[in-house]
Amino acid sequence: MTKTIIPFIFLFLLIFNCKSQSIGDYYQGGVVFYLDSFGGGLIVDIIDIPNPNPMVNTSLDSLLSRWGNYSTHVPGTSSPSIGSGIINTQNFITFYNSGNFAVHQCVNSNNQGFNDWYLPSKNELEEIFTHRVLIDSVAFNNGGHLFDDFAPLYPYWSSTESPSTTDFRYSYAVYPSNFTVLRGKILEYKVRAVRSFTINTGIKQLNNREKQIIKIVNIMGQECQKQLNIILLYMYDDGSIEKKMFIK
């Protein structure tokens, strides 16, 4: 009887002590603004990312970045949904592997000791501003910026290009008031990066169970099989996503 109860109590305590995050938590370099069904979610940085190489050397231009080049279509960046910011960003980097656009400011960031930041999708940015007051408070208390601290009349770039198949001049930007607009890609707006996190439950460790692949998708978001020499996203049953490329 005792031998059966002790492991059960240990497992109960392990589950009980496994803290899941909540909206508004300061966690892993930012503020949690979205939770998924696997216990993971999305985090927004506590500071805006400045432009290290502004076109004009003024204090305002150093705070703002362009989305991209005028009327240039970037394939695979039109998804607005929550969860697609990382795919939009990856597709953008495939198209513009170097540069000084909003996406580059995010992927080159090492803010708070993390290097996996990306530019949020339209819906991710709108979700952030749904919790604006809470995020502002948590960011300020942890040494960060309020959304209206700098260039208050300017919106933030999302990673979502216009869904148009004929006019590629525009991408979505969102104001902190949660007003979304299509704006010319060569306009300079603010940048606030996000990153994702997964939860480590310890139950899988106790059972010595390896995470299982749910599916593999390419950078266009299409499900596929393992392939060589291209970037693929591996999605697992614990909610984690790994970017891999196998080179022959």
C-alpha positions, 0 to 999 in steps of 0.5 A: 500500500505504502509503495503505491501511495508514495509515487502517486503523491510525488506525481501529484506534487510534481504536477501541482508545482508545475506552474503555467504562465498567465497573461501579464506575467513577466517571463523570459524577457518579456510580457506574456500576451497569449497562451496556447492550448499546450501550456505555451504562448507568446511573449512581447518585448518590454522595449521598442527596437531602435533602428541602428542605421537610420536613413536620416540621422535624427532622433526620430528616425533612429526609432523607426524602420521601414517594412520593405522595398516599394511595391516588392512582393515578399512571398509567404508573408500575408498570413495575419493569424496568431502563430504566423508571425514566426513564419512571416518573419522566416519567409521575409528573411529568406527573401531579404537575407540582410537589410535594415527593415523591421524584421531585421531589427527583430531577428538581430535583437538580443534583448533581455538575453534572448536571440529568437525574437521575430516581428509579430503578425497583424493578429498577434499585434492586435492581441498585444494591444488588447492587453496594452494597459497591463503590458505597459504596466509590467514593462514599465515595472521591469525597466521597459518602455510604454507603447507611447513613450516614443513617437506616440503618433506612429503605429507598429509594423506587423509582419503581415503583407497586404493580401492583395495579389496585384498591389504589393505596396502595402503591409499592415501596421497597428496603432497602440489604440488597436486601430489597424491600417494598411500602409506603404512599406517604405514608411517608417514606423515603430518595431516591437518584437515577440517570441514564443515559449513552451512549458516543460512539465516534468511529467514527460521527464518522469515517464522518460517520454520523448516528444512526438512530431505532430507534423512538418511544415515548410516556411509557406506553412504547407504540411510536407515530408522531411526534405534536404537543403530547405528550412522546415518547421517541426511541430511537436505534441508538447507545443514546441516548434523547431526549425531544422535544415538537413544538408546533404 
